[in-house]
Amino acid sequence: MGSYIDGFVIPIKKKFLKGYKKMATVGCKVWMDHGALDYYECVADRLDTPWGIPFNKLCKLKSDETLIFAYILYKSKAHCASVNKKVAKDPRMDPTKFPDMLFDMKRFSAGKFNTLVRAKARSKK
């Protein structure tokens, strides 16, 4: 297989996006400093797609909420474990630095994934 991913789906009130971005920016710096290959925090733009169950229905979003789709890329499962162990010990991630929980942990969803298919754009010469 190859790379390994931590993935997250997070319903959040729209009014908390600015605060969440600050928290996510710190998280990005910490994960990347400890060796993550890539880090994405994405906010929903259009959830009314015609395929499958739209995220807004799947996550039961309220009218004042939006969705964060986030993922962190690692070399392997072992690399993921190593990076996350370092992140957990990093003082920048001390929970007292983020006293306000900006989303409902009961609706937060996370998982770990093996990469099944992956491609990168080729540079044009």
C-alpha positions in Angstrom: 0.0 0.0 0.0 2.0 3.1 0.8 1.0 6.2 2.6 -1.3 6.5 5.6 -3.9 9.1 6.5 -5.6 10.5 9.6 -9.0 11.8 8.4 -11.5 14.0 10.1 -15.1 15.3 9.5 -16.1 18.1 11.9 -19.4 19.9 12.0 -18.8 23.4 13.3 -20.9 26.6 13.8 -20.0 29.1 11.1 -19.4 31.8 13.8 -16.5 29.7 15.1 -14.6 29.4 11.8 -12.2 32.2 12.6 -11.2 30.7 15.9 -11.0 27.2 14.4 -8.6 28.5 11.7 -6.3 29.8 14.4 -6.4 26.4 16.2 -5.9 24.6 12.9 -3.0 26.8 11.9 -1.2 25.8 15.1 -2.0 22.2 14.5 -0.6 22.4 11.0 2.7 23.8 12.2 3.0 21.2 14.9 2.2 18.2 12.7 4.5 19.4 9.9 7.3 20.2 12.4 7.1 16.6 13.6 7.3 15.1 10.1 3.8 14.9 8.6 4.0 14.9 4.8 1.0 17.0 4.2 -1.8 18.7 6.2 -5.2 19.9 5.0 -8.0 21.6 6.8 -10.8 22.4 4.4 -14.1 24.2 5.0 -17.2 23.2 3.0 -18.0 25.3 0.0 -20.8 23.3 -1.7 -22.4 20.3 -0.1 -25.5 19.9 -2.4 -23.9 17.4 -4.8 -26.1 15.1 -6.8 -24.2 12.0 -5.8 -24.7 9.8 -2.8 -25.7 11.3 0.5 -24.6 14.9 0.8 -22.4 15.7 3.7 -24.9 18.1 5.2 -27.5 15.3 5.5 -25.0 12.7 6.6 -23.7 15.0 9.4 -27.1 16.5 10.1 -25.8 20.0 9.7 -27.9 22.8 11.1 -28.4 26.0 9.2 -25.8 27.9 11.3 -23.2 25.2 10.7 -20.7 24.2 8.1 -18.3 21.3 7.8 -14.5 20.9 8.1 -12.9 18.0 6.1 -9.4 17.5 7.3 -6.6 15.0 6.7 -2.9 14.5 7.5 -0.7 12.4 5.3 2.1 10.2 6.6 4.7 7.8 5.0 3.2 4.7 6.8 1.2 3.6 9.8 4.4 3.5 11.8 5.3 7.0 10.7 1.8 8.2 11.7 2.2 6.7 15.2 5.7 8.3 15.6 4.5 11.7 14.5 1.4 11.6 16.6 3.4 10.5 19.7 5.6 13.6 19.2 2.6 15.9 18.7 1.0 14.6 21.9 4.1 15.7 23.8 4.5 19.1 22.1 3.7 22.0 24.5 2.0 23.9 21.6 -0.8 21.3 21.8 -1.4 21.8 25.5 -5.2 21.8 25.9 -5.1 24.8 28.2 -4.0 26.9 25.1 -7.4 26.0 23.5 -9.8 26.4 26.4 -12.9 26.8 24.1 -14.0 23.7 22.3 -15.2 25.1 19.0 -17.0 22.0 17.9 -19.1 19.3 19.4 -16.9 16.3 20.1 -20.0 14.0 20.0 -20.4 14.9 16.3 -16.7 14.9 15.5 -15.6 12.0 13.4 -12.1 10.6 12.8 -10.5 7.6 11.3 -7.2 6.2 10.1 -6.8 5.1 6.5 -4.5 3.1 4.3 -4.0 4.7 0.9 -5.6 2.6 -1.8 -4.9 4.7 -4.9 -2.7 7.8 -5.1 -1.5 10.0 -7.9 0.4 13.3 -8.2 0.1 15.8 -11.0 3.1 15.6 -13.4 4.9 18.8 -14.0 4.7 19.9 -17.6 8.0 20.7 -19.3 
